[in-house]
Amino acid sequence: MLGLPDERFGETVAAAVQLTGGWDLDGEALRAHVRGSLAGYKVPRQVVAVPEVTRGPNGKIDIPRIRALLAQSATPA
């Protein structure tokens, strides 16, 4: 999860999900699941399936690439 620019709030929470094993993305079910353990403002407003969550040479998530994939996605899941 990371923040994307938002006109109203400054930033909004978005999540990139790498699906494996033939799973389908149900954004509403994912949001309902995390609502049980996160504060409401931390629940992602946008959930997007990505082909791969890429990592840099140091093993950390490639945040600029994921942010670009999320920004390209026009429709939240």
C-alpha positions as CSV (number, residue, x, y, z in Angstrom):
1,M,0.0,0.0,0.0
2,L,1.1,3.5,-0.8
3,G,-0.2,7.0,-1.2
4,L,-1.3,8.5,-4.5
5,P,-2.0,12.2,-5.1
6,D,-5.6,13.2,-4.3
7,E,-7.2,16.6,-4.9
8,R,-9.5,16.4,-1.9
9,F,-7.3,14.8,0.7
10,G,-3.8,15.4,-0.6
11,E,-3.1,11.7,-0.7
12,T,-5.2,8.6,-0.9
13,V,-4.3,5.0,0.0
14,A,-3.9,2.6,-2.9
15,A,-2.9,-1.1,-3.0
16,A,-1.1,-3.1,-5.6
17,V,-1.9,-6.8,-5.4
18,Q,0.1,-9.6,-7.2
19,L,-2.3,-12.5,-7.8
20,T,-1.1,-16.0,-7.9
21,G,-2.6,-19.4,-8.3
22,G,-5.5,-18.4,-10.5
23,W,-7.1,-16.1,-7.9
24,D,-9.4,-13.2,-9.0
25,L,-9.2,-9.8,-7.5
26,D,-12.3,-8.7,-5.5
27,G,-11.4,-5.2,-4.3
28,E,-14.4,-4.8,-2.1
29,A,-13.8,-8.1,-0.3
30,L,-10.1,-7.1,0.3
31,R,-11.2,-3.7,1.7
32,A,-13.8,-5.4,3.9
33,H,-11.1,-7.8,5.2
34,V,-8.5,-5.1,6.1
35,R,-11.2,-2.9,7.7
36,G,-11.2,-5.4,10.5
37,S,-7.6,-4.6,11.4
38,L,-6.9,-1.1,10.0
39,A,-8.3,2.3,10.8
40,G,-10.8,3.5,8.2
41,Y,-8.4,6.1,6.7
42,K,-5.8,3.4,6.1
43,V,-8.2,1.2,4.0
44,P,-7.2,1.5,0.3
45,R,-9.6,3.4,-1.9
46,Q,-8.0,1.9,-5.0
47,V,-7.0,-1.8,-5.4
48,V,-5.2,-2.9,-8.5
49,A,-3.9,-6.2,-9.7
50,V,-0.4,-6.0,-11.0
51,P,1.4,-8.7,-13.0
52,E,4.4,-8.6,-10.6
53,V,5.4,-6.6,-7.5
54,T,8.9,-5.8,-8.7
55,R,11.8,-5.4,-6.3
56,G,15.1,-3.5,-6.6
57,P,18.6,-5.1,-6.2
58,N,18.4,-4.5,-2.4
59,G,15.1,-6.6,-2.1
60,K,12.9,-3.6,-1.4
61,I,9.7,-3.0,-3.4
62,D,10.2,-0.8,-6.4
63,I,7.8,2.0,-5.2
64,P,8.2,4.3,-8.2
65,R,7.2,1.5,-10.6
66,I,4.2,0.4,-8.5
67,R,3.1,4.0,-8.1
68,A,3.2,4.4,-11.9
69,L,1.1,1.2,-12.4
70,L,-1.4,2.5,-9.9
71,A,-1.6,5.9,-11.4
72,Q,-2.2,4.3,-14.9
73,S,-5.1,2.4,-13.6
74,A,-8.3,4.3,-14.3
75,T,-10.8,2.1,-12.5
76,P,-10.5,0.9,-9.0
77,A,-11.3,-2.7,-8.4
